[in-house]
Amino acid sequence: MAFFTQAVDVLKILVTAIGAGLGAWGVINLLEGYGNDNPGANAHVR
């Protein structure tokens, strides 16, 4: 039973790490949309 407990703990860590990575990637993508390098990305502002 200890094996399953350890496996669940590892899965919790993996899911948390993947979620944090996806969240950071989403924030970076949002911030990139406000740059001046791509005028088409913020066309909704006009």
N, C-alpha and C positions, 0 to 999 in steps of 0.2 A: 504493500500500500504506500510505502514511502516513495517508491518510484513514481507513482502517479501524482503524488503531492509535489514532488520536485518537477515533474513534467508540466504540471499546471502552472507552477511558479515561473518556469522558463517561458511558457507560452504567454503569460501575462506580461513579462518583460518584453518579449518580441512584439506583441500587439501594441504596447505602449510606445516602443521605439518606432515602429512603422507609422503609428498615428502621429507622433511628433514630427517625423520626417515629412509626411504628407502635409501636415499643417504648415511647417516652415516653407515647403515648396509652394503651397498656395499663397502664402503671404508674399513671397518673393515674386510670384507671377502677378499678383495684384499690384505690387509696387512698380514692377516693370511697365505696367500699362500706363503709368503716369509720366513716363520719361518723354523726352523730346526726340528720341531716336526713331520713333515710329508714329507719325502723325495719324495714321489710320487707327491706332489702338485707342486713342482718346477722341475719336470723332464725335462721340456722344456729348462732349462738353460744349461744342459749338451750337 
